[in-house]
């Protein structure tokens, strides 16, 4: 059995792959590919992390790292889930087992070794497959995500997105490692789900049946500006905390933006050049060691050759957007939020109103 471990990088379409494979797991299995679905509501296999990575390196989504009960519960869940995977392999005897979690990209060498050892009783034929993104493009995508939880802008001058060291340590453990550029020109069919499926099989029936979803649409430049304003004005003392209210605004924005001439966010050329230039050595290593070349980065400028940029404090320092359109969108969001509040109040009042008794109903009918 061939084991293919899809390990990220973050912001490279991992969710699209996981949702597509999770939704089509029975069809994939009928064609010899097992995508474990140990949790019907969670398409990713991130449950593996607490069983392989020391708690000190856990992400906050796994809960308190210094809570012994939480640590024990997470590890027990890992053991239960992996036992289900082992049983599924024994039952189905697939040709390919697919494991997918973007968190694997950030595993340290010891955690990678534990992953390899964990899977070894299932098969020694293991390979790692990762998508990697141009540093400046990944910075912009992370910035869009950041603004849902903070008004602060991460410093582009110190931002790091090095991938070559990860490639090397994965090769030491797994031997066979594929890195691919996350960009339409490098992907089969121009998108990531089709491309990853092509790495697994050339089965035409599967390719026809598994179509990617395109729900994960990025915010516009104006939407980013609005979110930064919201976080700064309404939640200034709660930076780095994702509020439900912010999630609601993002949901409203997606509908609002569909009918407006919004701007696709693009880093200012000098900013993109700074970020890519700071990764010049890493980009050269990826090209030489994995054949990964990002569009527009054939010969990035050395940081020393670039003009000095002032400190970044405003989103307008990073990207262009239409301030008048931001104002218009802000008014629409306020109106939509007001409508949401009124609807919730009506639901609350209806729930609090006592249901009429049988005698009251009869009396009303007789009257």
PyMOL commands that set and color helices and strands:
alter all, ss='L'
color gray80, all
select helices_A, chain A and resi 14-23+25-30+46-52+55-57+60-62+68-92+102-106+109-120+135-146+164-174+184-186+188-190+192-200+204-209+221-234+236-238+244-257+269-278+280-290+303-305+315-317+323-352+358-366
alter helices_A, ss='H'
color red, helices_A
select strands_A, chain A and resi 2-6+33-35+96-100+125-132+176-181
alter strands_A, ss='S'
color yellow, strands_A
deselect
rebuild
show_as cartoon
